[in-house]
Amino acid sequence: MTDSAFVVVRAGALTTVQDLGRAGHAHLGVVRSGALDEPALRLANRLVGNPEGAAALETTLTGCAVRLRRAATVAVVGAPCPVTVDGRPAAWGAPVRVRAGALVEVAAATHGVRGYLAFDGGVAAEKVLGSRSTDVLSGLGPPPLADGAVLRLGAPYGPAPAVGAAFCPAPPRELVLPVVLGPRDDWFTPRALRTLATGAFRVSAASNRIGLRTEGPALERARDGELPSEGMALGALQVPPDGLPVLFLADHPTTGGYPVVGVVPEPHLAAAAQAVPGTAVRFVPRRPR
């Protein structure tokens, strides 16, 4: 129905539709994509009575504003931020019932990078390979939101749970990332591996949904030349020719020719998704068991 929708009034810096992604298609050159802070997406959906994998909006730094065409229960979690309904303060981290025609505004994040705005029924964008997620690298899924766009909402699944404010971890002041070394750590000198463990790295402003880029000391290679392209995993810590590690996030390429010094386990990637530019990064390398 046309009234079961919302209109984008302010799209923000980058707001996309995200669910849990399209797993199982790497052989086609398609990565999983999906929410960068997966626990936050799951929480937002639980708060409004959706299955955890329902599609929601992922905002970046500056939030967004939407006008609802039907009454809905909404919730905002992820990066803490002010939330208003028709200009009046509303709860962050809790379900909020909103009338039809109301303007819901997610303001700029006070801490962290990415927020999640969930609606009861979920965002009913068209599925591509089983997912409604926007993949900014490949272009699969719905395009990033633009002012004036209209997106449909699904039918509510049922009443939202009776809960108060939900716990959501604060964005990190220091990003501590364990790194399982390999498969190409032998492409780097012993001094480079010591630098990885002890160097003063920080999050670069050039980071995006594809990868978290770092600034800091360069990692010295032990050999010249480049690898033939090989498969890239979520969490791969790839080192391009400038020697500065890049942590691959949800929209990463499926192949690459620069050596991967190690892999950050997936449970630690949500914190990386919320690390603002300038955040200190500490890598903790270890050998595979």
Buried (B, 14 or more C-beta within 10 A) or exposed (E): EEEBBBBBBBBBEBBBBBBBBBBEBBEEEBBBBBBBBBBBBBBBBBBBBBEBBBBBBBBBBBBBBBBBBBBBBBBBBBBBBBBBBEEEEBBBBBBBBBEEEBBBBBBBBEEBBBBBBBBBBBBBBEBBBEBBBBBBBBEBBBEBBEEEBEBBBBEBBEEBEEEEEBEBEEBBEEBEBBBBBEBBBEBBBEEBBEBBEEBEBBBBEEBBBBBBBBBBBBBBBBEEEEEEEEEBBBBBBBBEEEBBBBBBBBBBBBEBEBBBBBBBEEEBBBBBBBBBBEBBBBBEBEEEE
